């Protein structure tokens, strides 16, 4: 056992010292008041039902059954200053794209919520082991923006009984409501009393996606129809679907003495195939003078008449979720009074390459209408092409430090700090849909109140400040001819409150 003890300590210390940050991307900040109040440095403590998320091995040291729940309330206060400029052959930027360039825009504000719950019971299985069921979000992102209004050329002229292109422009233009919920069965067993425990969680993952994007597509029609300012066709795309996957998470917890503990964990989620309904909406330019020169049914007429094109369809995309590996240490600095902890984790965000949307089953009536309005099949492929919101993320690390001070037998104070490295630190393919991916610094605090020895009620608060990011270039990450990045200055912030209750019986 001394060999195991020395090996674990030898691994823990270098990792904690070498890791550089608390990974961002679209992963949740955590669950449970005890963990959130300590900055997430809970991997080597894991002494309540939320161990299902932080370290399943913590269940092995339970001496009573547990039932608990938590409710996270968070508010994103993000801002972006778009700098979405195309350039001509001489390098001169076009300022007329319809994007609100050089204006400070705030995301559409709302109080989001993130509930989770679970229970754990001791059972006479495998000698004696602890089994639990829990439901919580593993990944979550929710943001929306209005950053665009069509140019005058797309809205100036209106033919009688022709749909107004301006009426086709929604307030939510760039949005991403992504949720991955884990339904987890956890089992843990104490291998050596009060010293060593292992645990594993088997997950059924449900992924839900509500995603909207704007692409400024180069027109497929030649001059003079395709001349500026009609050279870029705004295409709005909307997707709403869901899918299922599986995952496994596990851990080990080792207590070298009565005051110290070490936790080691891994998480291996599968990719989730998400499918559902999509709508592709094209805002078409209108020019009465040009339109008179062409016959209805020709591409030239279609691209000067100003009538929007809307195509309902089905879509499919692959959500590649990252694996992660973590380690934590905790030490009771003052017996029964002050507990300190530190965590580190490394997340393989390079497996996420964005979202590529494949379309099928286009609405037959919409296709018939498109064919009636345009007799050139090669131009029609412009409207039917697949899209992607591509990026190039890098693996990222994280560290967190926390403390718990027992003020009295029924009151404990929590505090912590976390720092996270951005997976999007190269700013390749950066877009408003994943707007809070800068390096982040989190400040955390909270309180735990114990009632009648078996009830624990808590509240935690955290503020996360993200480094300002400036994206300067238009980038076609996957070489499909469509721009994937959205240049501008990004400055995100997040506020979160976590309320929780634990009942031990």
C-alpha positions in Angstrom: 0.0 0.0 0.0 2.9 2.4 0.6 3.9 2.0 -3.0 0.4 2.9 -4.2 0.4 5.9 -1.8 3.7 7.2 -3.0 2.7 6.7 -6.6 -0.6 8.6 -6.3 1.0 11.5 -4.5 3.8 11.5 -7.1 1.3 11.8 -9.9 -1.0 14.3 -8.1 1.6 17.0 -7.3 3.1 17.4 -10.8 -0.4 17.5 -12.5 -1.7 20.1 -10.1 1.4 22.3 -10.6 1.5 21.9 -14.4 -2.1 22.3 -15.3 -2.8 25.8 -16.5 -6.6 26.4 -16.4 -10.3 25.5 -15.8 -11.6 24.4 -19.2 -14.4 26.3 -20.8 -15.9 25.3 -24.2 -19.6 24.5 -23.5 -19.2 22.4 -20.4 -21.2 23.2 -17.2 -19.4 25.0 -14.4 -20.4 22.2 -11.9 -23.2 21.2 -9.6 -23.9 21.3 -5.9 -23.3 24.1 -3.4 -20.4 22.4 -1.6 -18.4 22.0 -4.8 -19.4 25.3 -6.5 -18.6 27.3 -3.3 -15.1 25.8 -3.3 -14.5 26.7 -7.0 -15.1 23.1 -8.2 -12.1 21.7 -6.2 -14.2 18.8 -5.0 -12.7 15.7 -6.8 -10.8 14.6 -3.6 -13.7 15.4 -1.3 -16.9 14.1 -3.1 -18.8 13.5 0.1 -22.4 14.1 -1.1 -24.6 12.8 -3.9 -22.9 15.2 -6.4 -19.9 12.9 -6.3 -21.6 11.2 -9.3 -20.4 14.2 -11.3 -17.1 15.0 -9.6 -15.8 11.5 -8.5 -18.0 8.4 -8.3 -15.5 6.8 -5.9 -16.7 9.2 -3.2 -19.8 7.1 -2.9 -17.7 4.2 -1.5 -17.1 6.2 1.7 -20.8 6.9 2.4 -22.0 5.7 5.8 -25.6 6.7 5.2 -28.1 6.9 2.3 -28.4 10.3 0.6 -31.0 12.2 -1.4 -30.2 15.6 -2.8 -30.9 18.2 -5.4 -29.4 21.5 -6.7 -30.7 24.4 -8.8 -28.3 26.6 -10.7 -29.3 30.1 -11.8 -27.0 31.8 -14.2 -26.9 35.1 -16.2 -24.6 35.7 -19.1 -23.6 39.3 -19.6 -21.7 39.1 -22.8 -20.8 41.8 -25.3 -19.4 41.8 -28.8 -18.2 44.5 -31.1 -18.5 43.1 -34.7 -15.8 43.8 -37.2 -17.1 41.8 -40.0 -15.5 43.3 -43.1 -15.0 41.9 -46.5 -12.1 43.2 -48.6 -11.8 43.9 -52.3 -8.9 43.0 -54.5 -7.0 46.0 -53.3 -7.5 45.1 -49.6 -10.0 47.8 -48.9 -12.7 46.6 -46.5 -16.3 46.7 -47.4 -18.3 48.2 -44.6 -21.7 47.5 -46.1 -22.5 43.9 -45.2 -25.5 44.5 -42.9 -23.6 43.5 -39.8 -23.7 46.1 -37.0 -19.9 46.7 -37.2 -18.1 48.8 -34.6 -21.1 48.8 -32.3 -21.1 47.3 -28.8 -23.9 44.7 -28.8 -25.0 42.8 -25.7 -26.5 39.3 -25.8 -30.2 38.9 -25.2 -30.5 38.7 -21.4 -32.3 36.0 -19.5 -31.9 34.1 -16.3 -31.1 30.5 -17.2 -31.5 27.6 -14.9 -29.8 24.2 -14.5 -31.5 21.7 -12.1 -30.0 18.4 -11.1 -30.8 15.7 -8.5 -29.8 12.2 -7.3 -29.7 9.7 -4.5 -27.4 7.0 -3.2 -28.1 4.0 -1.1 -26.0 1.3 0.6 -26.8 -2.2 -0.6 -25.6 -5.7 0.3 -24.2 -6.3 -3.1 -20.6 -7.3 -3.7 -20.3 -7.6 0.0 -21.4 -4.0 0.6 -21.5 -1.3 -2.1 -23.2 2.0 -2.7 -25.5 2.5 -5.7 -27.0 5.7 -6.9 -29.1 7.3 -9.7 -28.7 10.9 -10.7 -29.7 13.3 -13.4 -27.6 16.3 -14.3 -26.4 18.3 -17.2 -22.8 17.6 -18.3 -22.7 20.2 -21.1 -24.7 23.3 -21.6 -24.6 26.5 -23.6 -27.3 29.1 -24.1 -26.7 32.4 -25.9 -28.4 34.5 -28.6 -27.6 37.6 -30.5 -29.1 40.1 -33.0 -26.1 41.4 -35.0 -27.5 42.0 -38.5 -30.0 43.9 -40.6 -30.2 43.6 -44.4 -28.8 46.3 -46.7 -31.1 48.8 -48.3 -30.8 46.9 -51.6 -32.6 44.0 -50.0 -35.4 46.0 -48.5 -35.8 49.3 -50.5 -38.1 48.2 -53.3 -41.3 46.4 -52.6 -43.5 44.9 -55.3 -47.2 44.7 -54.4 -48.1 41.4 -52.8 -44.5 40.4 -52.5 -43.3 39.2 -49.1 -41.1 41.8 -47.4 -37.6 40.5 -46.8 -37.2 42.6 -43.8 -40.1 40.8 -42.1 -38.1 37.5 -42.5 -35.3 38.7 -40.2 -35.7 37.4 -36.7 -34.4 39.0 -33.5 -32.6 35.7 -32.6 -30.1 35.5 -35.5 -27.1 33.8 -33.9 -28.1 31.4 -31.2 -27.1 28.2 -29.6 -29.1 26.4 -27.0 -27.2 23.2 -26.4 -28.0 20.7 -23.5 -26.5 17.3 -22.8 -28.2 15.6 -19.8 -26.7 12.5 -18.2 -29.0 9.9 -16.6 -26.3 8.1 -14.6 -26.2 4.8 -12.6 -23.3 5.0 -10.2 -21.8 2.1 -8.2 -18.8 2.4 -5.8 -17.1 0.0 -3.4 -14.7 0.6 -0.6 -11.7 -1.7 -1.3 -9.9 -0.9 2.0 -11.9 0.6 4.9 -11.5 4.4 5.2 -8.6 4.4 2.8 -9.4 3.3 -0.8 -12.5 3.4 -2.9 -13.3 3.0 -6.6 -16.5 4.0 -8.4 -17.9 4.0 -11.9 -20.9 5.8 -13.5 -22.7 4.5 -16.6 -24.5 7.3 -18.4 -27.3 7.5 -20.9 -26.8 10.9 -22.6 -29.6 13.0 -24.1 -28.4 15.8 -26.4 -30.8 18.7 -27.4 -29.8 21.3 -29.9 -31.5 24.5 -30.9 -29.0 26.3 -33.2 -29.3 29.3 -35.5 -26.8 30.9 -37.8 -26.3 33.5 -40.4 -24.1 32.9 -43.4 -23.4 35.6 -46.0 -23.2 33.4 -49.1 -21.5 34.6 -52.4 -24.2 34.8 -55.0 -24.1 32.1 -57.7 -25.3 34.6 -60.4 -22.8 36.6 -62.6 -22.6 40.3 -63.2 -24.5 42.6 -63.2 -26.9 40.8 -61.0 -24.2 39.6 -58.7 -22.4 43.0 -58.4 -22.2 44.8 -55.1 -24.2 45.2 -53.0 -26.0 42.1 -54.2 -22.9 39.8 -54.1 -23.6 38.4 -50.6 -26.9 36.6 -50.0 -27.9 36.4 -46.3 -28.9 32.8 -45.4 -30.4 32.1 -42.0 -30.5 28.5 -40.9 -32.4 27.1 -38.0 -32.1 23.7 -36.4 -34.0 22.0 -33.6 -33.4 18.3 -32.8 -32.1 15.8 -30.3 -30.2 12.5 -30.0 -28.9 9.9 -27.6 -25.5 8.6 -26.7 -23.7 6.8 -23.9 -20.8 7.7 -21.5 -18.8 6.3 -18.7 -17.2 8.1 -15.9 -15.1 6.7 -13.1 -12.7 7.4 -10.3 -10.5 6.4 -7.4 -10.2 7.9 -4.0 -7.3 7.3 -1.7 -6.8 8.5 1.9 -3.2 8.2 2.9 -4.1 9.3 6.4 -7.1 10.7 8.4 -6.6 14.3 7.1 -5.6 13.9 3.5 -7.3 12.4 0.4 -6.5 12.1 -3.3 -9.0 11.7 -6.1 -8.3 10.6 -9.7 -11.1 10.6 -12.3 -11.9 10.1 -16.0 -14.9 10.9 -18.2 -15.5 9.3 -21.6 -18.7 10.4 -23.3 -19.6 9.1 -26.8 -20.5 11.3 -29.7 -24.2 12.0 -30.1 -25.9 12.0 -33.5 -28.5 14.8 -33.4 -31.3 15.0 -36.0 -34.5 17.0 -36.3 -36.1 19.8 -38.3 -34.4 22.6 -40.1 -35.4 25.7 -42.0 -33.2 27.5 -44.5 -34.2 31.1 -45.2 -32.6 33.3 -47.9 -33.1 37.0 -48.0 -33.0 38.0 -51.6 -32.0 41.3 -53.1 -34.4 43.4 -55.2 -33.7 45.8 -58.0 -36.6 46.9 -60.1 -34.4 48.3 -62.9 -32.5 45.0 -63.3 -35.6 42.9 -62.7 -37.4 44.3 -65.8 -34.6 42.9 -68.1 -35.2 39.3 -67.1 -38.0 36.7 -67.5 -39.7 35.0 -64.6 -38.3 31.6 -64.0 -34.7 32.6 -64.7 -31.9 32.8 -62.0 -31.4 36.5 -62.9 -35.1 37.3 -62.2 -35.0 35.3 -58.9 -32.0 37.2 -57.6 -33.4 40.6 -58.4 -37.1 40.1 -57.5 -36.6 40.3 -53.7 -38.9 37.5 -52.8 -37.4 35.4 -50.0 -36.7 31.7 -50.4 -37.7 29.4 -47.5 -36.9 25.7 -47.5 -38.0 23.4 -44.6 -35.9 20.2 -44.4 -34.6 17.6 -42.0 -31.0 17.8 -40.7 -28.4 15.6 -39.0 -25.2 16.6 -37.2 -22.6 14.9 -35.0 -21.9 16.3 -31.6 -18.4 15.2 -30.6 -18.1 15.4 -26.9 -14.6 15.6 -25.3 -13.1 13.1 -22.9 -11.4 14.5 -19.7 -9.1 13.3 -17.0 -8.7 14.9 -13.6 -6.9 14.7 -10.2 -7.5 16.4 -6.9 -6.0 16.6 -3.4 -7.6 17.7 -0.2 -6.1 18.2 3.3 -7.6 19.1 6.7 -5.3 21.9 7.7 -7.0 22.5 11.0 -8.8 19.4 12.4 -12.5 19.7 12.2 -12.2 23.3 11.2 -10.4 24.1 7.9 -10.3 21.9 4.8 -8.4 23.0 1.7 -8.4 21.4 -1.7 -7.0 21.7 -5.2 -8.1 20.2 -8.5 -6.7 19.9 -12.0 -8.3 18.5 -15.1 -7.3 18.1 -18.8 -10.1 18.1 -21.4 -9.6 16.8 -25.0 -11.5 19.6 -26.7 -9.6 19.0 -30.0 -12.1 16.3 -30.7 -14.8 19.0 -31.2 -14.6 20.4 -34.7 -17.8 22.4 -34.7 -21.2 21.4 -36.1 -21.6 20.2 -39.7 -25.2 20.1 -40.8 -26.4 17.6 -43.5 -29.8 18.3 -45.0 -32.3 15.9 -46.5 -36.1 15.5 -47.0 -36.7 19.0 -48.3 -40.3 20.0 -48.3 -41.7 18.9 -51.7 -43.9 22.0 -52.1 -41.0 24.3 -51.3 -38.8 22.5 -53.9 -41.6 22.7 -56.5 -41.9 26.4 -55.8 -38.1 26.9 -56.2 -38.0 25.0 -59.5 -40.9 27.1 -60.8 -39.1 30.3 -59.9 -35.7 29.1 -61.3 -35.0 26.9 -64.3 -31.3 26.4 -63.7 -30.6 23.2 -61.6 -27.0 24.2 -61.0 -28.2 27.5 -59.3 -30.7 25.5 -57.2 -27.9 23.6 -55.6 -26.9 26.9 -54.0 -30.1 26.7 -51.9 -29.8 23.0 -51.1 -26.2 22.8 -50.0 -25.1 21.6 -46.6 -23.7 24.0 -44.0 -21.2 23.9 -41.2 -20.2 25.9 -38.2 -16.6 24.7 -38.1 -13.9 25.5 -35.7 -10.5 24.3 -34.5 -10.3 23.9 -30.8 -7.3 22.7 -28.7 -7.1 20.6 -25.6 -7.3 22.6 -22.5 -6.5 22.3 -18.8 -8.0 23.7 -15.6 -7.1 24.3 -12.0 -9.2 25.2 -9.0 -8.5 25.9 -5.3 -11.0 25.8 -2.5 -11.5 26.0 1.2 -14.2 25.1 3.7 -14.2 26.6 7.2 -16.5 25.1 9.8 -17.7 28.1 11.8 -19.9 26.0 14.1 -21.5 22.6 14.2 -24.3 23.9 11.9 -22.6 26.5 9.7 -19.7 26.2 7.2 -18.2 28.9 5.0 -16.9 28.1 1.5 -14.5 29.9 -0.8 -12.6 29.2 -3.9 -10.9 30.4 -7.1 -10.7 28.8 -10.5 -8.8 29.5 -13.7 -9.5 28.0 -17.1 -7.7 27.8 -20.4 -9.7 28.4 -23.5 -10.0 25.7 -26.1 -10.5 28.4 -28.7 -7.3 30.3 -27.8 -6.2 30.4 -31.5 -9.5 32.1 -32.3 -10.0 29.9 -35.4 -13.6 29.7 -36.4 -14.7 31.8 -33.4 -18.4 32.7 -33.6 -21.1 34.2 -31.4 -22.7 30.8 -30.8 -19.7 29.8 -28.7 -19.0 33.3 -27.4 -17.6 32.5 -23.9 -14.5 30.6 -24.8 -11.8 33.0 -23.6 -9.5 32.1 -20.7 -11.6 32.5 -17.5 -11.1 33.5 -13.9 -13.8 32.4 -11.4 -14.4 33.7 -7.9 -16.5 31.5 -5.7 -18.1 31.6 -2.3 -21.0 30.0 -0.3 -22.5 28.8 2.9 -23.7 25.4 4.2 -26.3 25.1 6.9 -26.8 21.8 8.8 -30.2 21.3 10.3 -31.1 18.4 12.7 -27.9 16.6 11.8 -29.2 15.1 8.6 -30.4 18.1 6.5 -27.8 20.3 4.7 -29.0 23.4 2.9 -26.6 25.5 0.9 -26.2 28.5 -1.3 -23.1 29.4 -3.5 -22.3 32.3 -5.7 -19.8 32.7 -8.4 -18.6 35.3 -10.9 -16.6 34.3 -14.0 -14.7 36.8 -16.0 -13.4 35.8 -19.4 -10.4 37.3 -21.2 -11.3 39.7 -24.0 -10.9 38.1 -27.4 -10.4 39.9 -30.7 -10.9 38.0 -33.9 -9.5 39.8 -36.9 -9.9 37.5 -39.9 -12.6 36.0 -41.9 -11.8 32.3 -42.0 -13.1 29.3 -44.0 -12.0 26.6 -41.6 -13.2 23.6 -43.6 -12.7 25.0 -47.1 -16.3 24.7 -48.2 -16.4 28.3 -49.6 -18.4 29.6 -46.6 -17.0 31.8 -43.9 -16.9 30.1 -40.5 -15.5 32.9 -38.2 -17.2 36.1 -37.1 -14.6 38.8 -36.5 -15.0 41.2 -33.7 -14.1 42.0 -30.1 -15.7 39.6 -27.5 -15.9 40.3 -23.8 -18.0 37.7 -21.8 -19.0 37.6 -18.2 -21.1 35.2 -16.2 -22.9 35.3 -12.8 -24.3 32.2 -11.2 -26.2 31.3 -8.0 -26.5 27.7 -6.8 -29.0 26.5 -4.3 -29.0 23.0 -2.9 -30.3 20.6 -0.3 -29.0 17.2 0.9 -30.8 14.7 3.1 -28.8 11.9 4.8 -30.8 9.1 6.3 
